[in-house]
Amino acid sequence: MTSVVSSPPRTIRIGSRKSQLALVQTYWVQEQLQKSFPDITFEVHTMSTQGDKILDVALAKIGDKGLFTKELEVGMLNQEIDFAVHSLKDLPTHLPEGLTLAAITERENPADALVVHEKHKDKQIDTLPEGAVIGTSSLRRLAQLRHHFPHFTFKDVRGNLITRLAKLDAGEYDALILAAAGLERLGMGDRVHQVLPKEISLHAVGQGALGIECRADDSEVLSLLKAIEHPETRDRCLAERSFLRSLEGGCQVPIGVNTEISGENLTLTGIVASVDGQKFVKDTVTGIANNAESLGIELAELLRQQGAQEILSEIFAVIQRGS
């Protein structure tokens, strides 16, 4: 009688950036998958991306085509890792051939948060003093805040979350604008002084959600990743990403969104603003959540009719000149 030797279970290699936040997010994904598939081994492999290495230049001036994702994507295409965990807001809307967005996890609070220096602990965003120095590396946040609070002074801030908070505490800034989700995931939710309402700051496309990217032909990994997909978050984020893609905007341009689902309906609000906050177009569409990507296209066309493309063209021209 011939004995049958079964092959050992496959080891799945997960790619992650080396930053503290990226690792917290990746280990969470690893834990969820390990619970669902205890017979499979999930290993974390770390890589440094271009965005991690260049810390003395504003993000918008570097460009954003895979700024935090390219090295991980090369690793997948070269079979070095099987899938990568991204902050979805960092993942470009056009993925390299052969790769796909396999799953989107349940979203944390996607809002922007105000984090203040100790001396301003009794203040809110609208009561900070004239000339207050606000740190942000996001053109989206910058444009919206300049629109609402032209009396503030804005200063770029780079580095990981710990570095940025240390600069704030040392007195280099009066306040920072950060993603509430990142602070919560790092156990620093107590640093959130105020969650900015959507009337002041629409959040980034995909903010608060994790995007899992893998090879499009890897049916086993695609099937495994469905276990951590969150359908409502996926619908919301697909609408947002479709809106951004339709406007041909990148992660580092002043495009903000907000999505809400009620029953079968999804409401998508979007803005496009000039960096100085002077030009500002905003609109909202509502439709069936199953048609999420169509809603994104519809909203992009509405804003295009109101001058969004002209605003973006001016911004791209400035960025290309390196101003």
URURZI-V495385 format. One record per residue. N is the residue number from 0. PSI is psi in whole degrees, -180 to 180 (none if undefined). OMEGA is omega in radians with two decimals (* if undefined). Layout:
N&PSI&OMEGA + N&PSI&OMEGA
This chain:
0&130&-3.11 + 1&127&3.11 + 2&144&-3.14 + 3&123&3.12 + 4&115&-3.13 + 5&143&3.13 + 6&145&-3.14 + 7&154&3.11 + 8&146&-3.13 + 9&143&2.99 + 10&124&-3.12 + 11&125&-3.09 + 12&122&-3.09 + 13&129&3.11 + 14&140&3.14 + 15&151&2.89 + 16&165&-3.07 + 17&-7&-3.08 + 18&157&-3.11 + 19&-45&-3.13 + 20&-43&3.14 + 21&-42&-3.11 + 22&-40&3.08 + 23&-44&-3.13 + 24&-42&-3.10 + 25&-41&3.11 + 26&-31&3.06 + 27&-45&3.11 + 28&-45&3.11 + 29&-45&-3.12 + 30&-44&-3.13 + 31&-42&-3.14 + 32&-38&3.14 + 33&-36&3.09 + 34&-40&-3.10 + 35&-30&-3.07 + 36&74&-3.04 + 37&-19&-3.12 + 38&-4&-3.14 + 39&142&3.09 + 40&129&3.10 + 41&117&-3.11 + 42&141&3.11 + 43&128&3.07 + 44&130&-3.07 + 45&151&3.11 + 46&153&3.02 + 47&137&3.11 + 48&169&3.13 + 49&-41&-3.13 + 50&-27&3.11 + 51&-27&-3.02 + 52&-31&-3.09 + 53&102&-3.03 + 54&1&-3.09 + 55&13&-3.14 + 56&138&3.11 + 57&140&-3.08 + 58&-42&-3.08 + 59&-29&-3.11 + 60&-20&3.11 + 61&-33&-2.96 + 62&163&-3.01 + 63&19&3.12 + 64&89&3.14 + 65&29&-3.08 + 66&-41&-3.13 + 67&11&-3.02 + 68&-22&-2.95 + 69&-47&-3.10 + 70&-38&3.10 + 71&-39&3.14 + 72&-40&3.06 + 73&-41&3.11 + 74&-39&3.10 + 75&-46&-3.12 + 76&-28&3.10 + 77&8&3.11 + 78&22&3.11 + 79&-32&3.05 + 80&161&-3.07 + 81&-31&3.01 + 82&164&-3.11 + 83&144&3.09 + 84&124&-3.14 + 85&151&2.76 + 86&121&-2.98 + 87&-30&-3.13 + 88&-20&3.13 + 89&-9&-3.04 + 90&117&3.14 + 91&154&-3.12 + 92&-16&3.03 + 93&116&-3.10 + 94&154&3.12 + 95&150&3.10 + 96&134&3.14 + 97&-9&3.12 + 98&156&-3.12 + 99&156&3.03 + 100&103&-2.97 + 101&-33&-3.09 + 102&151&3.04 + 103&126&-3.05 + 104&168&3.14 + 105&135&-3.00 + 106&138&2.90 + 107&177&3.09 + 108&118&-3.08 + 109&-1&-3.01 + 110&160&2.97 + 111&152&-3.10 + 112&144&3.02 + 113&127&3.07 + 114&123&-2.99 + 115&157&2.95 + 116&151&-3.09 + 117&-36&-3.08 + 118&-14&-3.13 + 119&23&-3.03 + 120&-16&3.11 + 121&8&-3.06 + 122&159&2.95 + 123&177&-3.07 + 124&-36&-3.06 + 125&0&3.11 + 126&5&3.02 + 127&148&-3.05 + 128&156&3.08 + 129&137&-3.13 + 130&2&3.12 + 131&137&-3.10 + 132&115&-3.09 + 133&126&-3.13 + 134&129&3.03 + 135&146&3.08 + 136&9&-3.05 + 137&123&3.06 + 138&-32&3.11 + 139&-50&3.11 + 140&-43&-3.11 + 141&-48&-3.09 + 142&-45&-3.11 + 143&-40&-3.13 + 144&-38&3.07 + 145&-34&3.12 + 146&-43&-3.07 + 147&-30&-3.03 + 148&68&-3.10 + 149&-12&-3.10 + 150&-3&3.08 + 151&161&2.99 + 152&130&-3.07 + 153&137&-3.06 + 154&134&-3.13 + 155&146&3.07 + 156&126&3.12 + 157&178&-3.10 + 158&169&3.12 + 159&175&-3.03 + 160&-42&-3.13 + 161&-43&3.14 + 162&-44&-3.12 + 163&-41&3.12 + 164&-36&3.10 + 165&-38&3.10 + 166&-38&3.08 + 167&-50&-3.08 + 168&-26&3.12 + 169&-5&3.07 + 170&10&3.11 + 171&-22&-3.12 + 172&154&3.00 + 173&-30&-3.13 + 174&158&3.02 + 175&153&2.97 + 176&118&-3.07 + 177&167&3.07 + 178&127&3.12 + 179&-37&-3.08 + 180&-42&-3.13 + 181&-42&3.11 + 182&-42&3.13 + 183&-44&-3.10 + 184&-28&3.13 + 185&8&3.13 + 186&24&-3.11 + 187&30&-3.13 + 188&-23&3.13 + 189&-15&3.10 + 190&-11&3.09 + 191&108&-3.11 + 192&-36&3.13 + 193&129&3.00 + 194&120&-3.07 + 195&129&3.12 + 196&155&-3.10 + 197&-21&3.10 + 198&-23&3.12 + 199&-44&-3.06 + 200&106&2.96 + 201&141&-3.01 + 202&173&3.12 + 203&154&3.04 + 204&125&3.10 + 205&-1&-3.05 + 206&136&3.12 + 207&-11&-3.14 + 208&155&3.03 + 209&137&3.08 + 210&127&-3.13 + 211&119&-3.07 + 212&137&3.11 + 213&178&3.09 + 214&136&-3.05 + 215&-22&-3.09 + 216&7&-3.12 + 217&85&-3.03 + 218&-33&-3.14 + 219&-49&3.14 + 220&-41&3.10 + 221&-42&-3.13 + 222&-42&3.14 + 223&-42&-3.04 + 224&-21&3.10 + 225&-20&-3.13 + 226&-23&-3.11 + 227&11&3.09 + 228&142&3.07 + 229&105&-2.98 + 230&-44&-3.12 + 231&-44&3.11 + 232&-41&3.14 + 233&-46&3.13 + 234&-46&-3.13 + 235&-46&-3.07 + 236&-33&3.08 + 237&-37&3.08 + 238&-45&-3.13 + 239&-45&-3.11 + 240&-35&3.09 + 241&-40&3.08 + 242&-49&3.14 + 243&-46&-3.14 + 244&-40&-3.10 + 245&-30&3.10 + 246&-1&-3.11 + 247&36&3.11 + 248&156&3.10 + 249&-179&-3.12 + 250&-23&-2.99 + 251&26&3.09 + 252&159&-3.06 + 253&71&3.06 + 254&123&-3.13 + 255&156&-3.09 + 256&166&2.93 + 257&136&3.12 + 258&144&3.08 + 259&143&3.10 + 260&131&3.07 + 261&110&-3.06 + 262&-124&3.14 + 263&-3&-3.05 + 264&142&3.07 + 265&131&3.07 + 266&125&-3.11 + 267&124&3.06 + 268&140&3.13 + 269&153&3.04 + 270&152&2.93 + 271&129&-3.08 + 272&152&3.00 + 273&156&-3.05 + 274&-31&3.13 + 275&-3&3.10 + 276&3&-3.07 + 277&-37&3.13 + 278&133&-2.93 + 279&114&3.07 + 280&139&-3.02 + 281&140&3.10 + 282&173&-3.07 + 283&143&3.02 + 284&153&3.08 + 285&140&3.12 + 286&-172&-3.12 + 287&131&-3.08 + 288&-31&3.12 + 289&-19&3.11 + 290&37&-3.01 + 291&-47&-3.06 + 292&-33&3.09 + 293&-36&3.11 + 294&-39&3.09 + 295&-42&3.12 + 296&-42&-3.14 + 297&-44&-3.13 + 298&-39&3.12 + 299&-41&-3.14 + 300&-39&3.09 + 301&-46&-3.12 + 302&-32&3.08 + 303&-39&3.12 + 304&-22&-3.13 + 305&4&3.06 + 306&11&-3.09 + 307&-39&-3.07 + 308&-37&3.13 + 309&-41&3.11 + 310&-47&-3.11 + 311&-38&-3.14 + 312&-40&3.10 + 313&-40&-3.14 + 314&-46&-3.14 + 315&-38&-3.14 + 316&-42&3.13 + 317&-44&-3.13 + 318&-42&-3.12 + 319&-29&3.11 + 320&-11&3.14 + 321&22&-3.13 + 322&none&*
